[in-house]
Amino acid sequence: MTRSPKLYNTGMDHRTCDRCGKELLRDSDVRYEARIEVKAAYDPLNLTDEDLAKKFREEIARVLQQLEGISMTEAQNQVYRLFEFDLCPACQKQFVRNPLGSIS
């Protein structure tokens, strides 16, 4: 059984499995929560004299110009996203075995 796509990060309802739609705690005394955090990875910051000499107002203006024309959601997706899911025991087992859902 597959569910129609939904918007994530809208809050888990703790009543249904976000993967298969099954009612939680109906056939089992346990439910699972999964969190996936996706964030931009940055190398450690090494400041040079050249970095310190930059005109920061110009740098901020350059970054703001890069953000023009993209939505707030798109900008957020480039930096950080948190996904939280309720899972039934069967979906938890499948998730643990293959968290990225990759094809075998």
C-alpha positions in Angstrom: 0.0 0.0 0.0 1.5 3.4 -1.0 0.3 6.7 0.2 0.0 9.8 -1.8 2.9 12.3 -1.3 2.5 14.7 1.6 4.3 17.7 2.8 6.9 16.9 5.4 7.9 18.9 8.4 4.2 19.6 9.1 4.3 17.7 12.4 3.8 14.0 13.1 0.3 13.0 14.2 1.6 10.0 16.2 -1.5 8.1 15.1 -0.6 6.8 11.6 2.6 5.5 10.0 3.9 8.2 7.7 5.2 5.5 5.3 2.3 3.1 4.8 -0.6 4.9 6.5 -1.3 2.1 9.0 -2.9 3.1 12.3 -0.2 3.0 14.9 -0.5 1.1 18.2 -3.4 -0.9 16.8 -1.6 -4.2 16.3 1.6 -3.4 18.3 2.4 -1.7 21.6 5.3 0.2 20.0 5.7 2.9 17.3 8.9 4.4 16.0 10.0 7.9 15.2 12.7 8.6 12.6 14.5 11.9 12.1 16.5 12.8 9.1 18.6 16.0 9.2 20.0 17.3 5.9 22.3 20.2 6.2 25.0 21.9 4.1 28.4 20.6 5.0 31.1 23.2 5.4 34.8 22.8 5.7 36.4 24.2 8.9 36.7 27.9 8.8 40.2 29.1 8.1 40.4 32.9 8.1 43.1 34.6 6.2 44.2 38.2 6.1 42.6 38.4 2.7 39.3 37.3 4.2 39.5 39.9 7.0 40.2 42.6 4.5 37.0 41.9 2.5 34.3 44.5 2.5 31.6 42.7 4.3 28.7 44.9 3.3 29.6 44.1 -0.4 29.8 40.4 0.5 26.3 40.5 2.2 24.9 42.4 -0.8 26.4 39.7 -3.2 24.8 36.9 -1.2 21.4 38.7 -1.1 21.6 39.1 -4.8 22.2 35.4 -5.2 19.0 34.8 -3.2 16.9 36.9 -5.5 14.5 34.9 -7.6 14.4 31.8 -5.4 11.7 31.1 -2.8 12.3 30.9 0.9 11.7 27.1 0.7 14.3 26.7 -2.0 16.8 28.7 0.0 16.1 26.7 3.1 16.5 23.4 1.2 20.0 24.5 0.2 21.0 25.0 3.8 19.0 22.8 6.2 16.0 20.5 6.4 14.6 18.3 9.1 12.3 15.5 8.4 10.4 13.6 11.1 8.3 10.5 10.6 6.2 8.1 12.6 6.8 4.5 11.6 5.0 1.3 12.4 7.1 -1.8 13.3 7.1 -3.2 9.8 8.2 0.1 8.2 10.8 0.7 10.9 12.4 -2.7 10.0 12.4 -1.8 6.3 13.8 1.7 7.1 16.6 0.4 9.3 17.6 -2.2 6.6 17.6 0.4 3.8 17.3 4.0 5.2 17.9 5.7 1.8 15.4 3.5 0.0 18.1 2.6 -2.6 17.5 -0.1 -5.1 19.3 -3.3 -4.3 
